[in-house]
Amino acid sequence: MTNHLDIDALLNDPDTRIIVCCGSGGVGKTTTAAALALRAAEAGRRTVVLTIDPARRLAQSMGLTELDNVPREVKGVTAENGGELHAMMLDMKRTFDEVVLAHTAADRAEEIFANPFYQAMSSSFSGTQEYMAMEKLGQLRATGEWDLIVVDTPPSRSALDFLDAPQRLSRFLDGRMLRLLLTPARQGGRGVLKVVSASFSFFSRTITKIIGAQLLTDLSGFVAALDSMFGSFRERAQQTYDLLKTSGTAFVVVAAPEPDAIREASYFAERLSQEQMPLAGLVLNRVHRTGVETLTADRSLAAAERLEAEGTSPATASALRLHAELVNIEARERRIAARFTSTHPAVPIAEVPAQPEDVHDLAGLRTVGAALAEQG
Amino acid sequence: MLGRYARKVRQASKGWPSARLHIVTGKGGTGKTTVSAALALALAAGGKRTLLIEVEGRQGFAQLFDVSPLPYSDRKVAVAPRGGEVRALAVDAEQALLEYLDMFYKLGRAGKALKKLGAIDFATTIAPGMRDVLLTGKVKEAVTRVENGRRVYDAVVLDAPPTGRVGRFLNVTAQVASLARVGPVKSQSDGVMAVLRSPMTAVHLVTLLEEMPVQEVSDTIAELIDSGLPVGSVIVNAVRTPALAAKVTGPELRRGLAAAGLATDKETIRGLLDESSAYGLRVQLEDRLRAELTELGRPMLELPFLPEGVDLGGLYKLADTFCAAGVHAP
């Protein structure tokens, strides 16, 4: 039907240095990222997985009990030939602080940390999480100590946010708008800018009326303290963005066989190809597969009805009903997945069967990893 | 089977909140949008009028009801069972801010210029809480809207952000506390909060019988209670009716399949046994999760899994389940 994604070839290729797991919320990105990382580690690669918001039990099983923003070695990994698995959970506030520290003198940094606007922004800004995930990825890569970095992406509405949010945020932080708002007099007075700043001062007056002068004062203090950093936000975001375009990076789009998830996966695949970013393949999670392909839903249901009418073999009748339901679910999932495969026939796919129970330990991750590697 | 169903119905109708604003949240992928739409249909049943609101720019309702993308104004999207209508609205923060500025400052054409400049986007960016205040403000306006001395909507259903973000989204006063201590934004957010915290509102949590969504339900309930927001019901989506009457064994299958005139080869038996045992494990896990949800002590309502997927017909089927459970507009 379609070409299969050879997960082991991808994981074991020494040229694969970064794997980014993208997809819409609730499709199993974190589990997929962790399973890929574990499999790579157990195949002998020194691997780190950067997770964003893992389920509590999964986090515990990987030893991620404290948020200290540095990778910790995961116990219980059975790796020969030097493979190791390290894991970390992103602390976006702390990562932001690190960026500030890297670019400013210590006293300036203290001033920034104390600013209420900075505090609000570094913990609750839309886009901050994506920016910091990218930033952390850049940092991990820069240390050069990892054979492979696997990144989980923040749970956002759209998978595209991972690519776009950092640039939006850095544009904002470096932006002319921010300076205009705070120093309209200095910037105005020339050509087009004059018009712009006329409506702008009106706007900033309006904004001041609505949200009060306090925020603008905080903002203005923030901008002044940040002065030495202007430019560097955009530059850092751009560097990591460029890193994503190099041949050592592989994107894996994760989806479940549901219309919304598949639609998001398609958007994302299109975007990657526009950006000439390397899409390794699609991981289709939680697919249902029947154990008896030769028995159709219709025949199975007819037989169940017959047995029920006769009143014999109720257990077989219910097993047949279950089978018919599974066959229908499988057919429906294939139809939905075809929306992706028919528009992106060249993208290889790996499927993970729906697990009867949720994954929350290394054994479970190993099962998922094995399923990913299995050729259909 | 019937007894169980009747019990469920009684339970829900007893506990169903007589709210006017129904806020629907849940972990991503649990079917919030579908559940919101079905709930709006059920609440409109019997000649009522309800409004569905989405705030995340997904145009999920347009897709569900198979209509063209929703504009920033209410539009009829469906007819409810036994008369009644469902209208829908996609709220956009930029438009809401312009509308709001216009209300207070008579912007006129200047608003368009500001928008062109990207200034609106900028304003909602520098004050992240602002966006949510604007969105929830629009929701409040719809809930309390009166025309000719009568409420325009008997009920409003909000397809809210997912559980991870909903606490912050709804806790608007806390959000703007750092932005504005006085002024129109402050009074606006106080007004919104008063509605959100009143018995007029119920926040419903959608989940699947899977571990993470269930965990998020209990985390979110705690968070909502902390913020003084009224918790409504727990809605369990996509529930499969246990088909397995008894444990199936190989010999039993062989007999049964033969009696039904089907093949009894090893592969068939093995395959059916595997299917049954995987399903049995799943059912056990689901029962455990169902028990955890029951312990939360909230009215609980189960919606059936739709094997054909959610189309318009499926939506009405889910609405019927709500109606049968006694869900109705105040």
Interface residues (C-beta under 8 A of the other chain):
Chain A: S24 G25 G26 V27 D53 A55 R56 R57 P116 F117 A120 M121 S124 F125 S126 P155 R157 F172 G175 M177 L178 L181 V196 S199 F200 F202 F203 T206 I207 K209 I210 I211 G212 Q214 L215 L219 A256 E258 P259 D260 A261 T290 G291 V292 T294 L295 R299 A303 A304 R306 L307 E310 T312 S313 P314 A315 T316 A317 S318 A319 L320 R321 L322 H323 E325 L326 N328 I329 R332 I336 P356 E357 D358 H360
Chain B: K27 G28 G29 T30 E56 G57 R58 G60 L101 F104 Y105 A110 A113 L114 L117 G118 A119 F122 A123 T125 I126 A127 P128 G129 M130 R131 P162 G164 R168 V176 S178 L179 A180 R181 V182 G183 P184 V185 E210 E211 M212 Q215 R240 A243 L244 A245 A246 K247 V248 T249 E252 L253 R255 G256 L257 A259 A260 G261 L262 A263 E267 T268 R270 G271 L272 L273 D274 E275 S276 A278 Y279 L281 R282 L285 P307 E308 G309
